[in-house]
Amino acid sequence: MRYIYLVILHLFFFFSCLAQTKPIYPSQYSKAISKQARIMGKLLLKKDFKSFSKYTYPKVVEMMGGKKKMIEVLKEGLKEMESNGTKILSVTIGEPSQIVAIENELQCTVPETLKLKVQNGTLITISTLIAISIDNGKNWYFVDTSGEDIQSMKKNLPNLSLDLVIPEKVAPIFYKD
């Protein structure tokens, strides 16, 4: 009889632990992540850097010297790029990865493809964004990994989870006109 009570006690404990653990499925957030990343891409194409900055992870904005400074840097960077004959033609967002919960944030990676008009052709670049939500998945901020691995990214953003998988940087593809 004593063993039955122990088994019941263990089962109760096991099921109560399961009830407290909520698995995070990407599908419950993927629409919001993809939609917000696409909006950010459209804002980049429109050169609306003020609205674009609302989708940039706040710690990155802070590291760039604040919103005003970030907007200046983006404008100058795009101006220099265009003076060299490069123009962003499109931004395509892929499917978000598995969501990772760390402290009070949800995090995942999102593939991003940029199509650029360059001298004598078109350049396709594939990169990875890190999507971060600080409000349980309602709003998402994005950080471009710029080809860096998670260890390098953690130097500036120590709250990033080591469980995030950032694919290796892919060489750009050039199509000659």
C-alpha positions in Angstrom: 0.0 0.0 0.0 2.8 2.3 0.8 4.3 1.8 -2.7 1.0 2.7 -4.3 1.0 6.0 -2.4 4.6 6.6 -3.5 3.8 5.9 -7.1 0.7 8.2 -7.0 2.8 10.9 -5.3 5.5 10.6 -8.0 2.9 10.7 -10.8 1.2 13.7 -9.2 4.6 15.5 -9.0 5.5 14.5 -12.6 2.2 15.7 -14.0 2.2 18.9 -12.0 5.7 19.7 -13.3 4.6 19.1 -16.8 1.6 21.4 -16.3 4.0 24.2 -15.3 6.2 23.8 -18.4 4.8 25.4 -21.5 6.6 24.3 -24.6 7.3 27.1 -27.1 6.2 26.3 -30.6 7.4 28.6 -33.4 4.0 28.4 -35.1 2.3 30.4 -32.3 4.7 33.3 -32.9 5.9 32.8 -36.5 3.2 34.9 -38.1 3.9 37.9 -35.9 7.7 37.5 -36.3 7.5 37.2 -40.1 5.0 40.0 -40.4 7.0 42.4 -38.3 10.3 41.5 -40.1 8.6 42.1 -43.5 7.4 45.5 -42.3 10.9 46.3 -41.2 12.2 45.3 -44.7 9.6 47.5 -46.4 10.6 50.4 -44.2 14.2 49.9 -45.2 13.2 49.9 -48.9 11.3 53.1 -48.4 14.2 54.6 -46.5 11.9 55.4 -43.5 14.6 55.0 -40.9 12.6 56.6 -38.2 9.9 53.8 -38.4 12.6 51.2 -39.2 14.3 52.0 -35.9 11.2 51.0 -34.0 11.9 47.4 -35.1 15.6 47.5 -34.0 16.4 45.9 -30.7 16.7 48.8 -28.2 20.1 47.8 -26.9 21.4 48.0 -30.5 19.9 51.5 -30.8 21.5 52.4 -27.5 24.9 51.1 -28.7 24.7 53.2 -31.8 24.3 56.3 -29.7 20.5 56.6 -29.6 17.7 56.7 -32.2 18.8 60.0 -33.8 22.4 58.9 -34.3 21.3 55.5 -35.6 19.1 57.2 -38.2 22.0 59.4 -39.3 24.3 56.4 -39.6 21.7 54.5 -41.7 21.1 57.5 -44.0 24.8 58.0 -44.5 25.4 54.3 -45.1 22.7 54.0 -47.7 23.8 57.3 -49.3 27.4 55.9 -49.7 26.1 52.6 -50.9 24.0 54.3 -53.6 26.8 56.5 -54.6 28.7 53.3 -55.5 25.9 52.2 -57.7 24.3 49.8 -55.2 20.5 49.8 -54.6 18.4 47.5 -52.4 15.8 45.9 -54.7 14.0 43.6 -52.2 14.1 42.1 -48.8 12.7 38.5 -48.3 12.1 37.0 -44.9 12.2 33.3 -44.3 10.7 31.1 -41.6 11.7 31.7 -37.9 13.6 29.1 -36.1 12.6 27.4 -32.8 11.8 30.0 -30.1 14.1 30.1 -27.1 13.0 31.6 -23.7 15.7 33.2 -21.7 15.0 35.4 -18.7 12.1 37.7 -19.7 12.7 37.4 -23.5 11.7 35.2 -26.4 14.4 34.8 -29.0 14.9 33.1 -32.4 16.7 33.5 -35.7 15.1 34.4 -39.0 16.7 34.1 -42.4 16.8 37.3 -44.6 17.6 37.5 -48.3 18.6 40.8 -49.8 18.5 41.4 -53.5 20.8 44.2 -54.5 21.4 46.0 -57.8 25.1 46.4 -58.2 27.3 47.5 -61.1 27.1 45.0 -63.9 24.5 42.8 -62.2 22.5 41.7 -59.2 23.8 40.4 -55.9 21.9 38.1 -53.6 22.9 38.0 -49.9 21.5 35.6 -47.3 21.9 36.6 -43.7 20.4 35.9 -40.3 18.4 38.1 -38.1 17.9 37.5 -34.4 14.3 38.3 -33.4 13.7 39.2 -29.8 10.5 39.9 -27.9 10.3 41.4 -24.5 6.5 41.3 -24.2 5.7 37.6 -24.7 5.7 37.6 -28.5 3.4 40.6 -29.2 6.2 42.8 -30.6 9.5 41.7 -32.0 12.8 43.5 -32.4 15.5 42.5 -34.8 19.3 42.4 -34.8 21.3 41.6 -37.9 24.0 39.1 -37.1 26.3 40.4 -39.9 27.7 36.9 -40.3 28.9 36.7 -36.6 28.5 33.6 -34.5 26.5 33.6 -31.3 29.7 33.8 -29.1 30.7 37.0 -30.9 27.2 38.5 -30.7 27.1 37.8 -26.9 30.0 40.2 -26.4 27.7 43.1 -27.1 24.4 41.4 -26.3 25.1 39.2 -23.3 21.4 38.3 -22.8 21.4 36.2 -26.1 20.8 32.5 -25.5 23.6 30.1 -26.5 20.8 27.9 -27.8 20.2 30.2 -30.7 21.7 28.6 -33.9 23.2 31.1 -36.3 24.0 29.4 -39.6 27.4 29.9 -41.1 27.7 32.9 -43.3 26.8 32.2 -47.0 28.8 33.8 -49.8 26.8 36.3 -51.8 25.6 35.1 -55.2 26.3 37.4 -58.2 24.3 37.4 -61.4 25.9 39.3 -64.3 23.6 41.6 -66.4 
